[in-house]
Amino acid sequence: MRTERVVNITYFVHGATADNEQGIASGWYDIELSELGRKQSLELKALLKNKRFCVVYCSDLRRALHTAEIVFGNKVKIIQDKRLRECNFGDLTRAKSAKIDSLMLKHVDKPFPNGECYRDVERRIKSFLADLHERHAGKSVALVAHRAPQLALDVLLKGKTWEEAIREDWRLNYLVEWRPGWKYRSEAHDPIPSSHNGRCTS
């Protein structure tokens, strides 16, 4: 595989928020980092001091943006992109995380009430990757976002089904540990495979 056809992606999850600490699923609710989240971001900054990326893309929700700003500062351009948001849980925004966890498989194709399904997230990330290929083929980029976009990368770039991505998610799987950056390789210009047409069913 020619390196100029590949975008190397390193994916980072945002630092903790008060919702995270209280077991609440924020979804599109725009909550700030907690003191723990800021501390985690500073620790990640130290871990990445010798890493170089051509650009950082982040969700436009404050917990992701502020994580990116703390970790990368003025070292590299940071671009907000709404497509990197968490899944919109609709009426279940800020429900207990355990409840959302228990419902994820049911909402792969069926939207959360007045929200999205995970196919919607897949469609967003597929569009984002297409733009990434055009702009940064042959480069290394960093993403700072949320849980659902990472699962969509597992589906689009690692060939998992949504069921596999959810069941194997490190957040639910005690055998898989958090990492200071998850690696993905996306081949540029070729059509990005999709497990579905990207639309929810009613």
N, C-alpha and C positions, 0 to 999 in steps of 0.2 A: 504494500500500500504506500503510495507516494505521500510524503509528509505534507506537501503543499495542498493535498486534498483533505487533510484532517484538521479539525478543530479540537484541540485538547482542552477539556473542561474540568475545572476543579470546583466542586460544589460545597458550599459551606452553609450550614443552618445558622439562623440568627441566634443571638444570645437570649437568655431566659427573660421572661416577663413576669409580672405579678400573676397573670392568668396561668402561665405555665406552672408556677410554684403552687397555685391553688387547685390545679387539676381542671382547668377550664379551657375549652377549645375556642380560641379567639376568632378564627375565620377571618373575615374582612374587618372585624373591629380593630381600630387603629390604636393599639396600646403601645406605650413606651417600653423600653428596656427597664428592667428592675436593676437594683444595685448589683445583684448577682450577675445579671446579663452584661452589665458594663465591665464587671471584673472578668467574666469569661472572655469578652471581646478583647480586653487588654492582654490576657494570657495568650489568646490566639495570635494577636499582633506579634508578640515575642516569638512564638513558634514559627511565624512566617517571615521573619525579618530578612531571610536570604532568598525568599521565593520571588519570582518576577512574573508578572502577567501584563499583557498588552492593554487590558481594559478589565474593569469590574462592572458587571451588571447586577442589579439588585431589584427586588420588589420595591414598589413605591410605598409600602406600608412602613411606618416609622421604625418598627423593631428590626426590620431588615436593613433599611437605609442607615440607621444609626450604628448598627453592627459594622456595616461596610465602612462607614466614615471613621470609626474607631480603629478598625483593623488596618485599613489601607491609607487613611489620612490623605495627604496630598501627593503620595508616591505615584498614584496612577489614577486615570480618569474613572469616575464612578458615574454610571448611567442608570437611571431608574427606568423600570419597565413594568407596566401594570400586568403584563402577561405572566409575570413571575409571582403573582399573588397566591396565597393559600386558596384552597377550595372555599367557595362561598357556601356556608352552611345555612343560609337563609334564616328561617324561623328558629333554627337550632344554634344560631350564633351565640357563643358564650355558654353553651350547654356544657355539662360535665364531659371531660375528655373521654372518660370510660364509656359514656353513652355514644359518642361519635365513633370511637373504636369499634363498638359492637355493631354499628350501622354501616360501616364503610363498604362491606361487600354488597349490601343491598342497594347502594347508591353509585355503583359503577356506571350503570346505564340510566337509572332513575334519579332525577334531581332531588336534592334535599328540598323540603317545602319552601317555595319562593327563593330557591338558591340554585346551585349547580350540581351536576353529577361529575364523576371523575373523568368521563369522556370529554367534558367541556375543558377540564384542565389539560388533558392530553392534546386537544385541538389548539389551545393557547400555546403550549410548549412546542408543538410541531411548527407553528407559525414563527415562534421566536427562533427556533433552531434554523429555519430556512434563512432568516435574516442574518443570523450569526455566521452562517456559511458564506454568504455574500460578502460580508464585511471583514471576516477574520480567518479565512482559510489559511492553514499553515501556522496559526498562532496558538498561544495558550491564553485562555481567558478564565476569570473567576466569576462564579455566580454566588450570590448571597440571597437565600430565599427561605422557603418553608417546606413542610412535609410533602404536600401533594405534588408540587413541581418535581421534587426528587423522585417520587414514585413514577411520575410520567416519564422521566428520563430512563428509569429502569425498563419501562414498557417500550419506549421508542428506540433506545440505544442498546439495550441488553436483551431484547427479545422476550421479555417476560410478559405473561398475561397480567391483567390487573389483579386477578385473584392471587397470582404468585407474588407480585410486587407487594401487595398488602400483607399477605401472610408471612413474607420473609423480611418485612420492614424491621430495621434494627431497633426501632422504638418499641416494638412488640416482642422481639426475639432476644431472649437473654443470652443466646449463644453468639450474637453479633454485637460488637461494641461500636460506640460512637468513634468517629475518626476526625482528626483535624483536617478535613478535606477529602471528599469522595471523588475518585477519578472516573471520567467518562471520555470516550473518543467518538467523535461523530465525523463520518466521511462527508466532505463537502460536495455540493452540486448534485449528488445522486439523490433520487427520491427517498424521503425518510419513510420507513415502513410504519404502518399504523395497524393496531389490532382491531380497528373499527373505523367507521366513517367519521368519528369524532363528535357525533350528535347524541344527545340524551333521548331516551324514550319517555313518553309521558306515563 
